[in-house]
């Protein structure tokens, strides 16, 4: 049993996604956090189990996604919209977020359990289960903690900051006398779960029909979570009419419901989600802060409630940690959370409000108009644009790096055979101090030996090869062969050889570029030879576009090298045609590998449209203009020749 009086830095009321995540990140920064969860465990259902790409992006940003990915989950491929039983719109998530090409389905008890497991590494994190906050403590007009009931006993918890993360029915919000700036309740969702038919697929499906609209979502491990969109109070009307009325509607609504509906005898399989949306006018006062649904409740439209709540919790952890350490927990200091997050929340709630007008139609005429409108949205691409705004972050969250977890890359590349690119999200690999890389290059064009940055490059032509006019290139260091490229390989034309200590271990590494005579959009082949010991190299092969020395530089000014690489993707444009575009992504260099940086670091990834026509002007602009502007101004420390 906890002591009669407890003291902590931050008291977090509510052990949902926002509360657990905030407590975890505070403890990560050395701030003592106590989380109160009123239930004896995390068991709950129909609570934000769909995690959109924006959630994955923010987990990568704070370094938790690789950890979460080790827990049970499903990855869903996209969205399908059906009008009157016919598929009208299909959206592949890869087109919305190429860096996060899926929707994550993770049961909330699993996710919360993962956060709890991670917290066991942190001595400053504590959680009390079965602990219910009953009232707030105050001194001189400032909130200083809460009275908590644990079992049959009451405890007083004193804290520098008290955080309300206790959801839409927040006691902290009520006791703190916070006022609402916005409130809306126009529909509810009636949830039920059925077995997933074989071959059903893994897309989220929405059905617009003549009576009610329906959602069907694949649910871990082998079920479907189904929802009926009802007008406010619609479930009470079904109860008055009896189970037969609901059974008959479900039997005719969708074939996948029929077996479930046929066996219905009462309302026990159903759970009603009250789709109330609101936003508090002022999120903070002296010593107290609201986060997650306590500050801003999203409607179920877009299934992004957990993502939006988590984003505020992440920003709040960063702000509150600084406030506690500075000794300033005033309304003005804690209000920084609202200043950083309110605009995004307002935009999302405005989009959801518009979606509600389309999803909930009370008359047959309105439902007919809705059907036509949805069809037009899908055909014009507007629907995809709306989805992208809801489901994908426009920019990384405004937090300091200390808020996240630094994960070491696990994979070390074996020498000397070529290995695939290794990606870990995110990484922070220490490197020996040193200056930014300095490249020396040579341009072999004729046979013979020549020096390039202390290296010997030999080009020899051999008869009888697939490309007899293309030399066999060999790179030597101190008379020892370290790399060769023959004219029969896919990328036979050796471009340049650069030398730089990329991994900052005091030994120069080599970057060898090779190309293929293509149509202007062909990628380059690059080989990095990491020198792990004098004369001992580990090889890494990859493809990119427009390889040049400035692709390797210190982008964020932390004294370590990063690499900017490109990959080619395709997407349907507003003109209805499929175009190509390059995705530029930043990678940290270390551990004989390239490790993808967290989403948004240094302004990457970047997406640039180009044409598929050979040697098109747009492609040249891509290389000579746009790409250079995406590099840090620090790229100037690398000579271009």
Secondary structure, DSSP 4 states (H G I P E B T S, - for coil): ---SEEEEEEEEE--SHHHHHHHHHHHHTT--EEEEESSSS---SSSS-EE-HHHHHHHHHTT-HHHHTTSS-EEE-EEEEEETTEEEEEEEHHHH-TTS-SEEE--HHHHHHHHHHHHTT-TTEEEEETEEEEEEEEETTEEEEEEEEETTEEEEEEEEEEEE-S-TT-HHHHHTTPPEEEEEEEEEEEEEEEEPPTT--S-EEEEE-SS-EEEEEEETTTEEEEEEEEETTHHHHHHHH-HHHHHHHHHHH-GGGHHHHHT--SSTT-EEEEEEEEEES--EETTEEE-GGGTEEPPSTTS-HHHHHHHHHHHHHHHHHHHHHHT--SHHHHTHHHHHHHHHHHHHHHHHHHHHHHH---SHHHHHHHHHHHHHHHHHTHHHHHHHHHHS-SS--S--GGGS----------SSS--PPP--SS--------PPP---EE---SSEEEEETTEEEEEE--TTSTTTTSPEEEEEETTEEEEEE-TTSTT-EEEEEEEE-TT-SSS-EEEEEEE---SS-PPEEEEEEEEEETTEEEEEEEEESS--GGGEE-SSSSSS-EEEEEEEEEEE-TTSSEEEEEEEEEEEEETTEEEEPPTTGGG--EEEEE-SSTT-HHHHHIIIIIHHHTS-GGGGGS---
